Amino acid sequence: MESQKGVRHAQHGEGRGHVVGLVDCPGCRSNSKIFELYQSQDCSSCPPAISNVNSLVGRPGLLPLTFAVTYWDGLGWKDTFAKPEFANRQYAFRDGLGTHEVYTPQVIVDGRIALVGVEKNELDRKIEAAQPLTGPAITIDKNQISVGGGNDASADIWLVTYDPGPLRVAVGRGENAGTTIEHRNVVRSLIRLGSWLGKPETLHIPIIAGTHWKELIFVQSANGGQILSACESIVLTSRPTWLRWLGLRVAPIVNRNSSLT
């Protein structure tokens, strides 16, 4: 169902959170603004936003990520990259940002700003307005990460792995039947590594299959809050396989009692 031009809305259960900015660290690409595109291959409003994301990949100071949601999978075409945890993450942002609705496409910038992402000029303005991340320092040593101390907080430490692509998908049914969609920076896994409560933490990083995937580690205020710090890994010789880490459409109501996992 569409409630406004270029927007398809969804409603969901409970959730809330917060993310902090990219910090210089060994083995990392730093000082980027992170924006997350939530989309579905079976959403006719999404291709313009997907195209906007693709055009920004490789732009200095930006790290776009494409999250495929599952809540439109029953309408004719099942998104080839969608996972329930990606939709759950978007639902948490609904409460954290006070947007009241979940929709596709939707772009979240640093966990602080939400927009549709269909209009390129609006997307550029929001990205420029995003504030630098100022959270705890993140360092990587082989298969471990260390998060420094900071102000008392309730935050989560996340690991995202993504495929840079391009990945081309020929949609056979549904709203985009007959269309080939090209995706970039497609998120393949989202793992909560642990908690950060303002004190230094050291955690193990699991190895995930996907030799050309990349990896992002970030600290985010709990329950869908702002991103506080982030560290995008580069290829490290000490780790053989190093994984680095929008028209709107409203999703169906789903009860969710657990936190993002």
Backbone as JSON, one array per atom type, in Angstrom:
{
  "sequence": "MESQKGVRHAQHGEGRGHVVGLVDCPGCRSNSKIFELYQSQDCSSCPPAISNVNSLVGRPGLLPLTFAVTYWDGLGWKDTFAKPEFANRQYAFRDGLGTHEVYTPQVIVDGRIALVGVEKNELDRKIEAAQPLTGPAITIDKNQISVGGGNDASADIWLVTYDPGPLRVAVGRGENAGTTIEHRNVVRSLIRLGSWLGKPETLHIPIIAGTHWKELIFVQSANGGQILSACESIVLTSRPTWLRWLGLRVAPIVNRNSSLT",
  "N": [[0.83, -1.18, 0.0], [0.44, 2.26, -0.72], [0.96, 5.38, 0.73], [1.79, 7.91, 0.23], [3.42, 9.83, -2.33], [5.89, 7.87, -3.85], [6.39, 6.33, -1.6], [6.2, 3.57, 0.55], [4.63, 2.07, 3.19], [5.23, 0.51, 6.44], [4.32, -1.14, 9.49], [5.41, -2.04, 12.79], [6.78, -3.97, 15.61], [8.27, -3.49, 18.89], [11.14, -1.35, 19.78], [14.35, 0.38, 19.9], [17.24, 2.66, 19.67], [20.82, 3.77, 19.02], [23.58, 5.37, 17.29], [27.19, 5.96, 17.02], [29.98, 7.97, 15.66], [32.54, 7.41, 12.99], [35.88, 6.5, 13.83], [39.38, 7.16, 13.87], [41.51, 4.38, 13.39], [43.82, 1.6, 13.65], [44.15, -0.33, 10.69], [41.75, 0.45, 9.62], [39.29, 2.2, 7.67], [38.45, 5.5, 8.13], [36.35, 8.21, 9.45], [34.09, 8.36, 7.84], [30.67, 8.92, 6.79], [27.9, 7.03, 7.65], [25.34, 5.6, 5.83], [22.24, 3.93, 5.65], [20.37, 2.05, 3.47], [17.14, 0.89, 3.26], [15.36, -1.48, 1.56], [13.45, -3.26, -0.97], [13.36, -5.77, -3.47], [10.87, -6.23, -4.47], [9.47, -3.91, -4.37], [8.05, -1.31, -6.0], [8.68, 1.34, -5.74], [11.3, 1.49, -5.01], [13.58, 1.3, -6.89], [14.6, 3.95, -7.82], [15.84, 4.96, -5.47], [17.68, 2.96, -4.94], [19.33, 3.29, -7.14], [20.36, 5.83, -6.51], [21.89, 5.21, -4.23], [23.79, 3.53, -5.41], [25.16, 5.38, -6.99], [26.59, 6.8, -5.14], [28.45, 5.16, -4.01], [31.82, 4.73, -3.25], [32.29, 7.4, -3.05], [34.17, 9.87, -1.42], [34.29, 9.93, 2.13], [31.84, 8.73, 2.6], [29.88, 5.88, 3.46], [27.76, 3.86, 2.11], [25.19, 1.46, 2.8], [23.3, -1.35, 1.84], [20.35, -2.66, 2.9], [18.26, -5.41, 2.68], [14.86, -5.96, 3.09], [12.38, -8.19, 4.52], [9.59, -7.99, 4.62], [7.97, -7.59, 2.37], [8.06, -9.91, 0.96], [6.05, -11.75, 0.45], [4.45, -10.9, -1.63], [4.73, -11.61, -4.26], [7.35, -11.68, -5.2], [10.33, -12.87, -3.83], [12.78, -11.24, -2.11], [16.17, -11.54, -2.95], [18.25, -11.1, -1.17], [17.26, -10.61, 1.32], [16.8, -10.62, 4.9], [15.33, -11.52, 8.05], [16.47, -10.18, 10.28], [17.41, -7.81, 9.25], [15.12, -6.36, 8.62], [14.14, -6.16, 11.24], [16.03, -4.46, 12.35], [15.45, -2.07, 11.02], [12.87, -1.62, 12.01], [13.49, -1.06, 14.69], [14.74, 1.41, 14.42], [12.53, 2.94, 13.82], [11.25, 3.6, 16.28], [13.42, 4.69, 17.66], [14.03, 6.96, 16.16], [11.62, 8.18, 16.05], [9.89, 8.05, 13.84], [7.47, 6.81, 13.44], [6.54, 5.11, 11.45], [7.42, 2.35, 9.28], [9.01, 1.94, 6.22], [9.57, 1.43, 2.69], [11.36, 2.81, -0.04], [13.8, 3.59, 2.51], [16.18, 5.73, 3.94], [18.64, 5.81, 6.4], [20.71, 7.96, 8.09], [23.64, 7.72, 9.78], [22.2, 6.75, 11.93], [20.72, 8.84, 12.84], [19.21, 10.52, 11.18], [16.36, 10.32, 9.09], [15.11, 9.59, 5.86], [13.5, 9.41, 2.61], [15.01, 8.98, 0.26], [14.68, 8.95, -2.48], [14.86, 11.33, -3.87], [17.63, 12.76, -5.15], [18.93, 15.23, -4.59], [17.89, 15.92, -2.06], [18.89, 13.81, -0.57], [21.66, 14.3, -0.75], [21.78, 16.73, 0.67], [21.05, 15.95, 3.27], [23.1, 14.19, 3.9], [25.3, 15.92, 3.91], [24.6, 17.44, 6.08], [24.92, 15.77, 8.22], [26.44, 15.05, 11.35], [29.84, 14.73, 12.56], [31.04, 11.56, 13.76], [31.56, 10.84, 17.17], [32.23, 8.98, 19.08], [33.52, 6.21, 21.12], [36.93, 5.12, 20.62], [37.83, 2.69, 18.16], [39.72, -0.21, 17.67], [41.47, -2.63, 15.69], [42.86, -5.85, 15.87], [44.11, -8.44, 14.32], [41.93, -11.01, 14.79], [40.42, -9.72, 16.69], [38.63, -7.04, 18.28], [38.96, -3.87, 19.86], [37.3, -1.67, 21.95], [37.34, 1.57, 23.08], [37.16, 3.46, 26.2], [34.61, 5.71, 27.49], [31.96, 8.1, 27.88], [29.43, 7.14, 30.25], [27.2, 4.75, 29.01], [24.61, 2.97, 27.26], [25.06, 0.74, 24.98], [25.41, -1.09, 21.87], [27.66, -3.35, 20.25], [28.32, -3.9, 16.94], [28.71, -6.07, 14.1], [28.93, -5.82, 10.7], [28.77, -7.43, 7.63], [29.37, -6.99, 4.18], [28.68, -7.15, 0.65], [30.47, -5.72, -1.88], [29.71, -5.73, -4.56], [29.24, -4.9, -8.1], [25.94, -6.37, -7.89], [23.71, -8.01, -9.84], [20.28, -8.49, -10.29], [17.75, -10.23, -11.83], [14.45, -9.61, -11.79], [11.73, -11.69, -11.55], [9.01, -11.77, -10.97], [6.18, -10.06, -9.43], [6.03, -6.54, -8.39], [8.17, -5.37, -9.73], [8.59, -6.96, -11.95], [10.36, -8.27, -14.72], [12.35, -6.42, -14.61], [15.81, -5.63, -14.23], [17.73, -5.29, -11.46], [20.4, -3.5, -10.15], [22.56, -3.87, -7.48], [24.61, -2.39, -4.93], [27.08, -2.65, -2.34], [25.8, -4.6, -0.63], [24.34, -5.74, 2.28], [25.18, -8.67, 3.96], [25.32, -10.01, 6.37], [24.49, -9.45, 9.81], [25.62, -9.0, 12.93], [25.42, -9.01, 16.4], [27.95, -8.27, 18.5], [28.43, -7.73, 21.19], [28.06, -5.82, 24.27], [28.51, -2.32, 25.05], [29.3, -0.35, 27.7], [30.41, 2.04, 28.34], [32.89, 1.51, 29.32], [36.2, 0.17, 28.54], [36.26, -2.45, 26.1], [37.04, -5.68, 24.83], [36.66, -7.81, 22.13], [35.98, -10.86, 20.33], [36.16, -11.37, 16.8], [34.1, -13.01, 14.61], [34.88, -15.25, 11.89], [33.55, -15.0, 8.7], [32.15, -16.58, 5.91], [32.92, -15.62, 2.55], [34.83, -14.39, 0.43], [35.33, -11.97, -0.87], [33.88, -10.14, 0.46], [33.28, -7.27, 2.56], [33.79, -5.49, 5.69], [32.28, -3.92, 8.51], [32.55, -2.46, 11.65], [30.7, -1.24, 14.33], [29.66, 0.98, 16.97], [26.67, 1.38, 18.59], [24.04, 3.19, 20.05], [21.77, 1.62, 22.25], [18.82, -0.22, 21.2], [18.02, 0.88, 18.67], [19.25, 3.41, 18.37], [21.48, 6.25, 17.86], [24.46, 6.04, 15.81], [27.53, 5.74, 17.27], [30.31, 5.29, 17.01], [32.47, 4.02, 14.43], [34.19, 1.6, 12.42], [35.62, 0.8, 9.52], [36.96, -2.01, 8.06], [40.06, -2.73, 6.35], [41.87, -4.72, 3.92], [43.8, -7.02, 5.64], [47.0, -8.36, 6.15], [47.45, -10.05, 8.23], [45.16, -11.43, 8.63], [43.68, -13.92, 6.91], [41.17, -14.01, 5.48], [39.52, -11.19, 5.44], [36.72, -9.61, 6.45], [34.98, -6.72, 5.69], [33.13, -4.57, 7.21], [14.51, 3.43, -1.82], [10.45, 6.05, -3.44], [8.17, 5.2, -0.79], [7.14, 2.48, 1.32], [4.83, 0.88, 3.36], [5.28, -1.49, 5.97], [3.81, -4.66, 7.09], [2.1, -5.13, 10.26], [3.93, -6.49, 12.87], [4.51, -8.42, 15.7], [7.12, -7.96, 17.96], [9.26, -8.9, 20.45], [11.85, -9.19, 21.25], [15.24, -7.85, 21.42], [17.33, -6.35, 18.83], [19.05, -8.73, 16.9]],
  "CA": [[0.0, 0.0, 0.0], [1.21, 3.5, -0.79], [0.23, 6.46, 1.38], [2.25, 9.17, -0.33], [4.21, 9.59, -3.53], [7.21, 7.27, -3.68], [6.58, 5.79, -0.26], [5.39, 2.41, 0.91], [4.81, 2.05, 4.64], [5.06, -0.71, 7.23], [4.29, -0.95, 10.94], [6.08, -3.18, 13.42], [6.8, -4.05, 17.08], [9.02, -2.6, 19.76], [12.55, -1.18, 19.46], [14.95, 1.7, 20.1], [18.7, 2.55, 19.6], [21.65, 5.0, 18.86], [24.89, 5.04, 16.69], [28.21, 7.01, 17.12], [30.74, 8.12, 14.43], [33.77, 6.7, 12.63], [37.04, 6.96, 14.57], [40.64, 6.64, 13.33], [41.99, 3.18, 14.06], [44.67, 0.79, 12.79], [43.45, -1.28, 9.85], [40.4, 0.91, 9.34], [39.0, 3.43, 6.95], [37.73, 6.25, 9.15], [35.79, 9.52, 9.16], [33.0, 8.28, 6.87], [29.29, 8.96, 7.25], [27.26, 5.77, 7.31], [23.91, 5.64, 5.61], [21.66, 2.61, 5.44], [19.2, 2.02, 2.61], [16.24, -0.24, 3.45], [14.67, -1.61, 0.29], [13.04, -4.6, -1.38], [13.27, -5.95, -4.92], [9.46, -6.27, -4.83], [8.89, -2.58, -4.1], [8.19, -0.53, -7.23], [9.19, 2.67, -5.4], [12.69, 1.42, -4.57], [14.69, 1.45, -7.85], [15.3, 5.25, -7.84], [16.69, 5.08, -4.28], [18.78, 2.03, -5.15], [20.23, 3.97, -8.09], [21.05, 6.89, -5.78], [22.92, 4.58, -3.41], [24.86, 3.07, -6.3], [25.94, 6.52, -7.48], [27.38, 7.35, -4.05], [29.5, 4.22, -3.61], [33.14, 5.21, -3.61], [32.41, 8.84, -2.79], [34.95, 10.07, -0.19], [33.56, 10.33, 3.32], [30.54, 8.08, 2.69], [29.8, 4.43, 3.37], [26.38, 3.42, 2.0], [24.92, 0.05, 2.99], [21.97, -1.73, 1.34], [19.69, -3.7, 3.68], [17.05, -5.92, 2.03], [13.88, -6.35, 4.1], [11.58, -9.38, 4.19], [8.15, -7.86, 4.82], [7.21, -7.62, 1.11], [8.4, -11.13, 0.23], [4.86, -12.55, 0.12], [3.61, -10.2, -2.6], [4.98, -12.04, -5.63], [8.78, -11.9, -5.42], [11.11, -12.9, -2.59], [14.07, -10.56, -2.29], [17.24, -12.54, -2.9], [19.23, -10.79, -0.13], [16.55, -10.19, 2.52], [16.84, -11.42, 6.12], [14.47, -10.91, 9.07], [17.19, -9.28, 11.17], [17.55, -6.5, 8.61], [13.84, -5.67, 8.86], [14.07, -5.84, 12.66], [16.86, -3.28, 12.57], [14.69, -0.91, 10.56], [11.78, -1.39, 12.96], [14.05, -0.41, 15.87], [14.95, 2.82, 14.08], [11.25, 3.64, 13.84], [11.04, 4.18, 17.6], [14.56, 5.51, 18.03], [13.97, 8.23, 15.43], [10.27, 8.74, 16.15], [9.28, 8.19, 12.51], [6.12, 6.26, 13.57], [6.27, 4.15, 10.4], [8.52, 1.7, 8.58], [8.65, 2.0, 4.81], [10.62, 1.29, 1.68], [12.7, 2.85, 0.51], [14.12, 4.5, 3.6], [17.6, 5.91, 4.21], [18.98, 6.27, 7.75], [22.07, 8.5, 8.09], [24.3, 7.66, 11.08], [21.23, 6.46, 12.97], [20.21, 10.11, 13.36], [18.35, 11.2, 10.22], [15.62, 9.42, 8.22], [14.5, 10.17, 4.67], [13.09, 8.42, 1.62], [16.16, 8.67, -0.57], [14.35, 8.95, -3.9], [15.33, 12.6, -4.43], [19.08, 12.82, -4.98], [19.31, 16.49, -3.95], [17.56, 15.83, -0.64], [19.85, 12.88, 0.02], [22.94, 15.01, -0.62], [21.67, 17.72, 1.75], [21.04, 15.26, 4.57], [24.43, 13.65, 4.14], [26.17, 17.04, 4.27], [24.2, 17.95, 7.4], [25.24, 14.8, 9.26], [27.53, 15.46, 12.23], [30.9, 13.72, 12.71], [30.89, 10.61, 14.85], [32.47, 11.25, 18.25], [32.18, 7.97, 20.12], [34.76, 5.57, 21.58], [37.86, 4.64, 19.59], [37.78, 1.26, 17.84], [40.94, -0.7, 17.05], [41.39, -4.02, 15.25], [44.11, -6.6, 15.9], [43.81, -9.77, 13.83], [40.51, -11.35, 14.88], [39.84, -9.09, 17.86], [38.45, -5.6, 18.26], [38.95, -3.21, 21.15], [36.52, -0.43, 21.99], [37.84, 2.36, 24.19], [36.22, 3.96, 27.19], [33.95, 6.97, 27.19], [30.88, 8.43, 28.81], [28.53, 6.03, 30.56], [26.24, 4.59, 27.93], [24.1, 1.63, 26.99], [25.23, 0.63, 23.54], [25.72, -2.39, 21.32], [28.76, -3.42, 19.28], [27.79, -4.65, 15.81], [29.54, -6.43, 12.96], [28.2, -5.92, 9.44], [29.53, -7.82, 6.45], [28.63, -6.59, 2.98], [29.25, -7.48, -0.65], [30.53, -4.47, -2.64], [29.04, -5.84, -5.86], [27.79, -4.86, -8.28], [25.17, -7.6, -7.97], [22.55, -7.77, -10.72], [19.21, -9.45, -10.05], [16.61, -10.15, -12.76], [13.24, -9.84, -11.02], [10.85, -12.45, -12.42], [7.59, -11.61, -10.63], [5.9, -8.95, -8.53], [5.9, -5.17, -8.89], [9.29, -5.03, -10.61], [8.78, -8.07, -12.89], [10.98, -7.89, -15.98], [13.4, -5.42, -14.35], [17.07, -6.07, -13.64], [18.15, -4.32, -10.45], [21.81, -3.58, -9.76], [22.8, -3.49, -6.09], [25.97, -2.21, -4.45], [27.26, -2.68, -0.88], [24.67, -5.36, -0.11], [24.62, -6.34, 3.58], [24.94, -10.11, 3.96], [25.13, -10.47, 7.74], [24.44, -8.45, 10.88], [25.87, -9.77, 14.15], [25.69, -8.25, 17.62], [29.13, -8.86, 19.14], [28.39, -7.55, 22.63], [27.62, -4.53, 24.8], [29.49, -1.32, 25.48], [28.67, 0.42, 28.77], [31.26, 3.18, 28.66], [34.21, 1.03, 29.73], [36.87, -0.53, 27.45], [35.84, -3.81, 25.82], [37.75, -6.42, 23.79], [35.77, -8.87, 21.67], [36.4, -11.69, 19.21], [35.43, -11.19, 15.55], [33.95, -14.29, 13.91], [35.18, -15.31, 10.47], [32.33, -15.28, 7.95], [32.48, -16.94, 4.53], [32.68, -14.58, 1.57], [36.2, -13.92, 0.33], [35.43, -10.59, -1.37], [33.05, -9.27, 1.27], [33.94, -6.29, 3.42], [33.34, -5.54, 7.08], [32.16, -2.68, 9.28], [32.24, -2.62, 13.07], [30.26, 0.05, 14.87], [29.03, 1.06, 18.29], [25.38, 2.06, 18.4], [23.18, 3.27, 21.22], [20.87, 0.47, 22.27], [17.42, -0.14, 20.78], [17.76, 1.7, 17.49], [19.71, 4.78, 18.56], [22.48, 6.81, 16.95], [25.76, 5.38, 15.69], [28.49, 6.53, 18.03], [31.64, 5.09, 16.43], [32.5, 2.95, 13.43], [35.5, 1.29, 11.88], [35.53, -0.06, 8.34], [38.24, -2.66, 7.92], [40.69, -2.9, 5.05], [42.49, -6.04, 3.86], [44.93, -7.14, 6.56], [47.77, -9.56, 5.85], [47.42, -10.93, 9.4], [43.89, -12.17, 8.64], [43.56, -14.39, 5.53], [39.92, -13.51, 4.9], [39.08, -10.09, 6.31], [35.43, -9.13, 5.96], [34.66, -5.4, 6.2], [31.81, -3.99, 7.21], [14.21, 4.07, -0.77], [9.08, 5.82, -3.03], [8.12, 4.51, 0.49], [6.14, 1.42, 1.35], [4.68, 0.55, 4.79], [5.29, -2.93, 6.21], [2.74, -5.18, 7.95], [2.33, -5.1, 11.71], [4.51, -7.74, 13.38], [4.88, -8.31, 17.1], [8.52, -8.32, 18.21], [9.56, -8.64, 21.85], [13.28, -9.28, 21.52], [16.08, -6.79, 20.87], [17.93, -6.71, 17.56], [20.09, -9.75, 16.95]],
  "C": [[0.87, 1.23, 0.0], [0.38, 4.63, -0.22], [0.66, 7.82, 0.91], [3.16, 8.84, -1.49], [5.58, 9.0, -3.18], [7.44, 6.64, -2.34], [5.66, 4.6, -0.03], [5.68, 2.1, 2.36], [4.56, 0.7, 5.29], [5.04, -0.38, 8.69], [4.82, -2.2, 11.61], [6.06, -3.06, 14.93], [7.74, -3.08, 17.74], [10.47, -2.42, 19.3], [13.05, 0.23, 19.65], [16.45, 1.61, 20.08], [19.44, 3.85, 19.32], [23.04, 4.65, 18.33], [25.87, 6.2, 16.78], [29.18, 6.95, 15.94], [32.01, 7.32, 14.23], [34.98, 7.33, 13.32], [38.29, 6.36, 13.95], [41.08, 5.41, 14.11], [42.84, 2.38, 13.11], [43.84, -0.2, 11.98], [42.07, -0.84, 9.46], [40.4, 2.08, 8.37], [38.1, 4.25, 7.85], [37.14, 7.54, 8.58], [34.74, 9.5, 8.06], [31.66, 8.47, 7.57], [28.61, 7.7, 6.75], [25.79, 6.03, 7.0], [23.42, 4.29, 5.13], [20.4, 2.74, 4.6], [18.41, 0.75, 2.89], [15.32, -0.32, 2.25], [14.26, -3.06, 0.05], [12.97, -4.64, -2.9], [11.83, -6.02, -5.4], [8.73, -4.99, -4.45], [9.12, -1.7, -5.32], [8.74, 0.86, -6.98], [10.69, 2.68, -5.15], [13.77, 1.66, -5.62], [15.35, 2.82, -7.9], [16.25, 5.42, -6.65], [17.89, 4.15, -4.4], [19.8, 2.66, -6.09], [21.01, 5.08, -7.41], [22.17, 6.33, -4.9], [24.1, 4.15, -4.27], [25.75, 4.22, -6.74], [26.85, 7.1, -6.42], [28.49, 6.41, -3.58], [30.85, 4.7, -4.13], [33.34, 6.7, -3.4], [33.14, 9.04, -1.46], [34.05, 10.51, 0.97], [32.2, 9.69, 3.5], [30.7, 6.57, 2.67], [28.33, 4.06, 3.32], [26.26, 1.91, 2.16], [23.49, -0.24, 2.54], [21.44, -2.9, 2.16], [18.4, -4.11, 2.97], [16.09, -6.45, 3.09], [12.98, -7.48, 3.59], [10.08, -9.12, 4.13], [7.33, -7.72, 3.54], [7.41, -8.93, 0.35], [7.19, -11.96, -0.19], [4.0, -11.96, -0.97], [3.89, -10.6, -4.05], [6.43, -12.34, -5.92], [9.5, -11.86, -4.09], [12.47, -12.29, -2.85], [15.21, -11.54, -2.06], [18.26, -12.29, -1.8], [18.58, -10.5, 1.23], [16.73, -11.18, 3.67], [15.98, -10.73, 7.17], [15.19, -9.92, 9.97], [17.4, -7.9, 10.56], [16.26, -5.69, 8.79], [13.7, -5.28, 10.33], [14.89, -4.6, 13.0], [16.11, -2.02, 12.14], [13.54, -0.59, 11.51], [12.28, -0.7, 14.23], [14.29, 1.07, 15.63], [13.64, 3.6, 14.12], [11.02, 4.33, 15.18], [12.18, 5.09, 18.0], [14.53, 6.89, 17.4], [12.6, 8.9, 15.53], [9.59, 8.93, 14.81], [7.87, 7.63, 12.45], [5.79, 5.19, 12.52], [7.56, 3.52, 9.9], [8.11, 1.61, 7.13], [9.85, 1.72, 3.93], [10.3, 2.19, 0.51], [12.81, 3.84, 1.67], [15.63, 4.53, 3.78], [17.77, 6.44, 5.63], [20.44, 6.71, 7.72], [22.6, 8.53, 9.51], [23.34, 7.36, 12.22], [20.55, 7.7, 13.51], [19.16, 10.76, 12.48], [17.68, 10.15, 9.35], [15.03, 10.19, 7.04], [14.19, 9.06, 3.68], [14.25, 8.02, 0.72], [15.9, 8.66, -2.06], [14.88, 10.2, -4.58], [16.82, 12.76, -4.12], [19.52, 14.09, -4.26], [19.03, 16.47, -2.45], [18.55, 14.9, 0.08], [21.19, 13.56, 0.24], [22.9, 16.02, 0.52], [21.73, 17.06, 3.12], [22.42, 14.71, 4.91], [25.38, 14.77, 4.57], [25.86, 17.57, 5.66], [24.57, 17.01, 8.53], [26.48, 15.22, 10.04], [28.59, 14.35, 12.32], [30.61, 12.79, 13.89], [31.96, 10.89, 15.92], [32.51, 10.23, 19.39], [33.52, 7.35, 20.45], [35.62, 5.1, 20.42], [37.71, 3.13, 19.41], [39.1, 0.88, 17.19], [40.76, -2.19, 16.73], [42.77, -4.64, 15.3], [43.78, -8.05, 15.56], [42.32, -10.04, 13.95], [39.86, -10.81, 16.16], [39.65, -7.6, 17.62], [38.49, -5.1, 19.7], [38.19, -1.9, 21.02], [36.94, 0.32, 23.23], [36.75, 2.81, 25.14], [35.62, 5.3, 26.77], [32.9, 7.26, 28.24], [30.03, 7.19, 29.06], [27.45, 5.96, 29.49], [25.72, 3.18, 27.93], [24.09, 1.47, 25.48], [25.57, -0.8, 23.16], [26.89, -2.28, 20.34], [28.32, -4.38, 18.18], [28.88, -4.94, 14.77], [28.64, -6.58, 11.75], [29.16, -6.42, 8.37], [28.7, -7.49, 5.22], [29.42, -6.93, 1.72], [29.28, -6.2, -1.48], [29.81, -4.52, -3.99], [29.89, -5.27, -6.98], [27.17, -6.25, -8.41], [23.9, -7.31, -8.76], [21.53, -8.88, -10.55], [18.09, -9.2, -11.06], [15.35, -10.55, -12.0], [12.2, -10.5, -11.93], [9.38, -12.25, -12.17], [7.44, -10.35, -9.78], [5.91, -7.59, -9.2], [6.99, -4.78, -9.87], [9.6, -6.14, -11.63], [9.35, -7.56, -14.22], [12.1, -6.87, -15.84], [14.65, -6.11, -13.81], [17.57, -4.97, -12.72], [19.62, -4.56, -10.12], [21.99, -3.04, -8.36], [24.28, -3.3, -5.84], [25.96, -2.23, -2.93], [26.08, -3.37, -0.17], [25.06, -6.04, 1.21], [24.23, -7.81, 3.53], [24.78, -10.68, 5.36], [25.2, -9.3, 8.7], [24.52, -9.2, 12.2], [26.14, -8.82, 15.31], [26.82, -8.96, 18.36], [29.08, -8.77, 20.66], [27.89, -6.17, 23.0], [28.78, -3.61, 25.08], [28.78, -0.41, 26.46], [29.53, 1.59, 29.22], [32.65, 2.8, 29.11], [34.86, 0.26, 28.59], [36.41, -1.98, 27.33], [36.72, -4.4, 24.72], [36.92, -7.64, 23.42], [36.38, -9.61, 20.49], [35.54, -11.38, 17.99], [35.31, -12.54, 14.86], [34.36, -14.17, 12.45], [33.92, -15.73, 9.73], [32.71, -15.53, 6.5], [32.11, -15.82, 3.58], [33.98, -13.86, 1.31], [36.32, -12.47, -0.13], [34.53, -9.64, -0.6], [33.91, -8.33, 2.11], [33.22, -6.25, 4.76], [33.31, -4.14, 7.7], [31.83, -3.05, 10.71], [31.81, -1.26, 13.59], [29.63, -0.11, 16.23], [27.78, 1.92, 18.14], [24.6, 2.06, 19.7], [22.09, 2.21, 21.12], [19.49, 0.79, 21.74], [17.17, 0.87, 19.68], [18.19, 3.14, 17.62], [20.76, 5.2, 17.54], [23.74, 5.96, 16.91], [26.79, 6.3, 16.34], [29.89, 6.47, 17.42], [31.54, 3.99, 15.4], [33.9, 2.79, 12.9], [35.31, 0.34, 10.71], [36.9, -0.67, 8.09], [38.75, -2.61, 6.49], [41.33, -4.28, 5.04], [43.72, -6.05, 4.74], [45.68, -8.43, 6.27], [47.75, -10.54, 7.02], [46.13, -11.74, 9.49], [43.59, -12.61, 7.22], [42.3, -13.91, 4.83], [39.37, -12.45, 5.84], [37.81, -9.49, 5.73], [35.13, -7.75, 6.54], [33.15, -5.15, 6.33], [31.92, -2.58, 6.53], [12.89, 4.63, -1.4], [9.03, 5.03, -1.74], [6.98, 3.51, 0.55], [6.04, 0.92, 2.79], [4.54, -0.95, 5.01], [4.15, -3.37, 7.1], [3.11, -5.11, 9.42], [2.83, -6.48, 12.15], [4.89, -7.52, 14.83], [6.32, -8.75, 17.28], [8.86, -7.93, 19.63], [11.03, -8.62, 22.16], [14.01, -8.09, 20.93], [16.7, -7.27, 19.58], [19.02, -7.74, 17.77], [20.57, -10.02, 15.57]]
}
